[in-house]
Amino acid sequence: MRVLAVSSSGGHWEQLMLLREAFADCEVVYATTLSGLAERSGVDEATIIPDFNAQKPVKTLLSLWSIFQLVLRSRADAIVSTGAAPGFVALAVGRLMGKHTIWIDSIANSERLSMSGSMIRRIAHLRLTQWEHLARPEGPLYAGAVL
């Protein structure tokens, strides 16, 4: 199985790196928003995608093209993201292309889901929260925390 693992830098990336064992039997393509981050984490190679957020709609549109190309090139069977906006867009593009999509909401969101985590509910095939009290039967589900 080929997996595209996408996240923003910082805590989102750190959480994605804690999931590497889960991808042991997969061919993984990593993507993040900060150059050099993958190498510091012991990942041989990662595609750098433009970072953006909801307050930068023009940058979001420009980034969409880059992420669309990444999803096409990766030939992934599944797309996994720990957030934030670039991961949301990657899952949305992947879903439109028939890929299996998995969203893991950040452990930093202990009181409520992140904005992206709330919005992804109609897009992701599987949504996970790292806080048991935020789990719902319709999703997100709780399967443990990465920390």
N, C-alpha and C positions, 0 to 999 in steps of 0.2 A: 504494500500500500504506500502511496505517495501522499505526504502531508505538507501543506503550506501552513507554517506557523508564523503568525503576524502579531506584532505588538508595537506600541510606542516605546520610547526609551524610559528609563527610570524604573519605578516599581512594577510597571506592567511587564517590562522585559525580564526583570528579576524573577517574577512569578512564572513566566514562560520558561525560563531556564530551569526552574525547579521541576518542571514537567518533562524534561528530556528523557528520563527513564521510561516514561509511558510510550515514547516513540521509538524504543530500542529496536523493534522489528520493522520499522518503517524507513522509507527514504524520505528525509525531511529537507524542505527548502525553508530557510528562515528569512524573515524580512523585518526590518525595524527602521526607526527614523533617525538614528544617530550613527554616523560613520565611526568605525573603530570599536563600537560597542561589542559586536560579535566576537572579535578577536580577543578582547579583554575577558570575555566569558568562556573562552575555549572553543568557540564555534569557528570552524575553518572558514566559512563563507556565509555572508548574508547579503541580501539585496537591500539597498537603502531606498526607502520611499519617503516622499515629502511629508513632513508633519503638518497638521492643520487642526482646526477645531471649529465649532459651530459659529464662532464669532468672525471667522474668515471665510465667507462663502466663495469668493473668487479663487482663493488658494485651494479650497475644497474641490472646485470644479477642475482645476489644473491637476490636482493630485489624483482625481478619479481616473484619468487617462493612464497615469503611471501604474496605478493599482490594477486596472483592467488588463494592461499588458502583462503584469506580473502573474496574475491568475491564469492567463492564457499560456504563458511560457512555462509555468510550473507544472502544468499537466497534473495537478493534484487531484486525488480522489476525495480528499477532505481538507477543509480549512479550519484551523483552530486559532482563536484569539483570546488574549487576556485583556484586551483593550488598547487604546481608547479609540478615537475617531478613525484612524487608518485601519484598525482591525474591524471596526463596524462596516466600513466601506468594502473591505475585502470579503467579508461574509456576505454582504448584499450582492456584490458582483458574482461571487461564487454560487450563491443560491440561484441567481438567474441563469447560470451556466450548468445547473444540475449537479453541483458539488454538494457533498454532505458538509454541514456547517455546525461548529461547536463554539459557543461563547462561554468563557469562564470569567465571571464578574470579579473585580478586584477585591482582595481581602480588606483593602482600606475602606470600603463601603460597608460599615458594620451596622448602620441604622436603616439604610434603604439602598436599593440598587443604584448603580451609577446611572447617569443620564443615558449613556449608550446602552447599558444593560437593560434599562426599561424599554428603550426604543427597539431593541433587537428581537423582541419577543415574537414578532410575526415573521422574522427572517430566519433565525437560527433553528436548526432541527433540534438541537439540544442546548439548553441554557443551564448553567450551573452557578450556584452561589457558594461562597466559602463560609457562610454563616448559616447555621442550621435554622435559626429563627426567621430567616428571610425566605426559606423554601416554601413552595406552594405545590399542591398536587398537579396543577397545570404548568408549573415551572415558574421560576427556576427550581431545579432540584438541588439537593445537598448530597454530596458524595465525599465530603471531607475538605480540608484546607491544604494548601500547598506549603504553608509555614507550620 
